[in-house]
Amino acid sequence: MIQKVKYSILFCLLILSNKDWAQNLYTMQFVVKEGATRFNFSDTLTLANDSNDVQITTLKFYVSKIQFLKRHKIVFEEKNSFHLVDFSNAASLQIAIASDSKLSYDELRFNIGIDSATNVSGAMGNDLDPTKGMYWTWQSGYINFKLEGQSVLCNTRNNEFQFHLGGYMSPYVGLQTLIFPVKNKTKVSLQLDISKIITSIDLAKSNHIMSPSTEGVLLSKIIANSFTVYHK
Amino acid sequence: MKKKIVTLAIFCVVLSAYRFVKEALFVVPVNFPEPVYDFSKNPLSPPKILLGRALFYDPILSRNNTISCASCHAQFSAFTHSDHALSHGIDDKIGIRNSPSLINLAWQRLFMRDGAINHLDMQALAPIHNIAEMDENIIHVVSKLQATKIYPKLYYNSFGDSIITGEHTLKAISQFMLTLVSSNSKYDSVMRDQSVFTDQEKNGYLLFQQNCASCHTEPLFTNNNFSNNGLAIDTSLRDLGRFGVTKIASDSLKFKVPTLRNIEFSYPYMHDGRFKRLSQVLNHYTLGIKKSNTLAKELQNPIKLTSNEKVDLMAFLFTLTDKSFLYNTSFAYPKEVFAESTK
């Protein structure tokens, strides 16, 4: 009898320890899209189809609160779900999410940006560390989305444009929630249509946003609508 | 069995010692409310406090290693910049405001005169990056600290990791600032029935309660709100205070209500340091209020005080001086840490 119990315990332990090994990985892969071309990462991205000689030098944003849903109910939510996607860092373009069990889902939901509770929670580490360059120092708050570059249209020093979008306090809340119908895929590829964003901005008139504002929120919404899921 | 009891006893001793140390690092004064800072996210420890204290006094935080936090927050003046209406920073650049005193920060939710900073941990980033203060950036600060002889060791002792991060740097500075508790003034000893006011102080206290306490609420002597206290706008600074942060019209000309603790030593007064003496402050409240749309409701009718009453009120305000705070050696320049680096 005792022997049987011993074996049962051993068996249970084996299953439990195996559970970690048998983690199911789900990945989100981000690329930039310009026209029909997709870019993985680059120091500088020249928009070939744009006659205004637009170059992107910085493109980084936060992806947070990743959730998998089935019939609008959350079946899995990543813990400590904060990822800085930075197009100058290839490794950051792929987000791996580990789940103990195999997920049956029909929607993928995540935020672009950082929620208000996290914004008022003090110093944090890893991708939320202020040394990542995504924090406003003169007025507390995370920068959700950073887009910088140059264009001949900008009558500025070195023809530069800088769009730092954020804001967590009403009425300038920059956080955007994205939902995509995706069914049970282990790899979801997402593309950001950079031309759509650039053409929405009148670079001759508007070439920088540096604080929570009406223009910032408007551009955050345009950016949110520029993400799509694509199939390879 | 005996072994188990011994182990349990050791465990209990260790646990109680730990609790003792933990409690001794931050004690909520008996006449104070619970602090708003969430200590569970940044539990105090002696090495972290020491690290924060070293960072507070180290000009390495500035671009050319000349300006430390203490440059504008000196202990003898209750951690503000005495004698300068507008605080000055790197390359003798002059800022736009008078640096606030650093007292009882664990009870504050928003920081800076306009509340632009939403958490004590994030406060240090503002002066580090401000071009008129330290003109540095946190990324560079971290790499400079990493290259020193002393800091990797101090970070290791504090966080169990000698790799320096922005998070650990900011949390350590918070730890030191959290210890800056002032609660041993004469006022406090009177409240704890350990002392009594003189007749003059007593009268001053009554006048204070009638005229000042709605904003400078006891025992912190601030309600931590933002108010327009009727100062005429300085046309060279054009500082609209809280409005600059919220962009809400009703916040125009509002500034954070400062604590009055150690006010005897924290001159000059107001967000732009326009008053050198306390008597000028009291005269402002009785004679100088400028009416505007956002003027505090408490100041709609002028405060009336005779000159004798003003003297009594000042006598009370001086009871808020806390010498054990102003001369506490555990808040001073940590020469033992820096002596190490010169060895």
Interface residues (C-beta under 8 A of the other chain):
Chain A: N119 V120 S121 G122 A123 M124 G125 L128 D129 P130 T131 K132 G133 Y135 T137 W138 Q139 S140 G141 M169 Y172
Chain B: D38 K41 N42 A116 I117 N118 H119 L120 D121 M122 L125 A126 I128 H129 N130 I138 I139 V142 T165 G166 E167 H168 L170 K171 S174 V245 T246 K247
